[in-house]
Amino acid sequence: MYAADVSMKVKSALRARFNSGLYVSTSPPYGYLKDPADHNHLIIDEKAAPVVKLIFQMALDGAGIGKIRNHLNASHILRPAAYAAAERGESGYERHFEGKEDNRYQWSNNSVRAILRSPVYAGNLVGYKRVAVSMKSKKRPSRLPEEWEVIPNTHEGIVTQAQFDTVQRLMTSRRRDKGGSGFDNIFSGILKCADCGYAMRAMSANRRKRPDPIDCVQYVCNNYGTNGTEGCSAHTIEARDLFDAVLADIRHYARLAVEGDEKRVRQLQERLSSIGATEQKALEREKRKLDKRLGELDKLFSALYEDKVMERITQRNYDMVSRKYEAEQAQLSARIEEINASLAEKETADNGVTDFFSLIAGYADAAELSAAMVNALIEKITVGERVQKEDGTVEQTIKIYYKFVGVLSNELHIRPTKRWTVLSPRRCQCCGIEFVPGSAAAKYCKPCAQKIHKQQSNESKRRCRKSNLKKVA
């Protein structure tokens, strides 16, 4: 009982210190130092912080954990445990490197993943990642990152919260390196089917022989690829068409941001908000009147209670009038909450448009799309199915959901392009005349192909008739 009581008191004390934003662990995380003036506060370690920034920047650029690890190893950077022993003089780490000096510079996937997953680097205090089952057990099972307890804004962050959140989203989506194809799938985790919501997979069309890898790739609905037409339709879109459309849309809004088109900004703010500037002023006036009336009701309640105590009114009259005042108070409070929600939505929309234009202005001169650009600006992209119009042309729509503002253009209409490979001339195996083949498997010129196909068809019919006669006999 004594041990249980002490355990409970120690846990309560540590919990109180954690909730107040105090860092109570023995060693600071990689990239930070304990403040000499306050050991419960973290300050940035100027020597290790650039490494942390490099890790997050590579992740934002689309690099996977393995690629980041290989870059750190090739750059001969001390791993966190070796850095703690060499630079901070912490004990308990040297035994891992005795006789294995090269291990000091060998990062592991877990070390990189731990840094990318830790909210500490966004300026937040994190704890209770492994909680003991009880005081009688030494087991401390690990919790999932979403189950960790986080106290926000306790110290200066090495990266911004927006950058940290973007990296978390990228880590949960499956990403692949360029591999042998040379194609960089920068839309991984962002591109979705407009009808079923599944991700769009990048498929390499091996039949295409083109110098640029992007022209050999198309995106297809993953639900269709797995379950066929029972799941969804193909929603096929050429990678080149998608890249061009997204880049053109980003450049359009980047130019608006650079030119400072205030009229366009106001239009976007009003469209994203459920109320306009005139309605906002009307709601603010209404709120002031409601607040004034609530104040009057509080005074009336005080006077009414005094009349009851002084026995100037009966209990029955007091109950009747108080119920009336309470009902009016409830209505006023509910209406004020509605107005506050509308005004907050308006403010969020205004701030979102402002933040979006300040962010996208930096990409006005972008010559091509990159993973960093897409991850910084775009929340998701939905792709619709191809539709054939009355004039015979084919059209496809996509929607781009930008960060802070959502969809700015209702739909982007794309006319899918056919990029057939122009093959080099070859000689017909029948007549020997040189011709331009329509496919890599073509062996004959067009006249010879028609003649040979007709002969093959007739031969097939003869074999079929002969087989049927045998069956009848």
Buried (B, 14 or more C-beta within 10 A) or exposed (E): EEEEEEBEEEEEEBBEEBEEBBBEEEEBBBBBBBBEEEEBBBBBBEEBBEBBBBBBBBBBBBBBBEBBBEBBBEEEBBBBBBBBBBEBEBEEBEEEBEEEEEEBBBBEEEBBBEBBBBBBBBBBBBBEBEBEEEEEEEEEEEEEBEEBBBBEEBBEBBBEBBBBEBBBEBBEEEBEEEEEBEBBBBBBBBBBBBBBEBBBBBBBBEEBEEEEBBBBBBBBBBBBBEEEEEBBBBBBBBBBBBBBBBBEBBBEBBEBBBEEBEEBBBEBBBEBBEBBEEBBEEBEEEBEEBEEEBEEBEEBBEEBEEBBEEEEBEEEEBEEBBEEBEEBBEEBEEEBEEBEEBBEBBEEBBEBBBBBBEBBBBBBEBEEBBBBBBBBBBBBBBBBBBEEEEEEEEEBBBBBBBBBBBBBEEBBEBEBEEBEBEEEEEEBEBEEEEBEBEEEEBEBBEEBBEBBEEEEEEEEEEEEEEEEEEEEE
